[in-house]
Amino acid sequence: MTQLPNDQHITYQFQFRKCGKASCSTCREGQGHGPYWYAYWREGSRLRSGYIGKVSPEEAGYAQTAGAR
């Protein structure tokens, strides 16, 4: 699990990812692997992200997900 900041606004997204292997039929013939949950927040001017996994942020024990997309 990724350590997320407590004092930042966090946005959650459910995404597919491509592994980049030429022999991967999942990526070549479909959307990719997943979907997986990712968290996004800002640290100064930088956008940071953290992998959460296949379970929703709420089930994984992260803070409120009312603003989740």
N, C-alpha and C positions, 0 to 999 in steps of 0.2 A: 504494500500500500504506500501511496505517496503521502508525504507530510504536507498538508495544505495550511496556508496561513489563516489565522483566526481573525485578523483585523482587516481583511480585504474582501471586496465584493467578488464572488466566485460565480462563474457561469459554467454550467455542465452541458456537454454535448455527447451524443451517441453517434459514433463514426465507424466506418469501414476503413481499413488500412491495407495497402498493397505492400508485399514483402520485397518486391524487386527481383525475385529469382525468375530467370527466363523459363525454367521448367515447371513453374507453379501453375497448375491448371485452375486453381481457385481464383487467382488474380487475373489470369489471361482470359478466362471465360465468364467471369462474374464481377461483382463489386469489390471483391477482396475479402480479407479475413475480418471476422467480427460479426456483428458490431460490438464495439467496446466503448465504455464511458471514459471521457476525458474532462478534466477541470481546467479552466482558464482564468487567470487573474493578472493584474498589472503590478509590477514592482518598479516604481518610477515611470519611465517611458517604455520599459520593456514588457512585452507580453510573455508571460510564463505559462507553462502547461504541465499537467501531471496526469499520469495514467492511473485510472481507478480500477478498471477491469470489466468483467461481464455483468456483475451485479450492479444495480442502481446505486447512486451515491447514498441514498437514504438507507438502503439495506446494508451498505458497507460501513455505516456508522459515521458518515460525514455530516456536517451541520445541515441546517435546513435547505431544502431543494425547491422552495416555493418559486424561485425565479428560473428554474431549470428549463432548458429548451431541448 
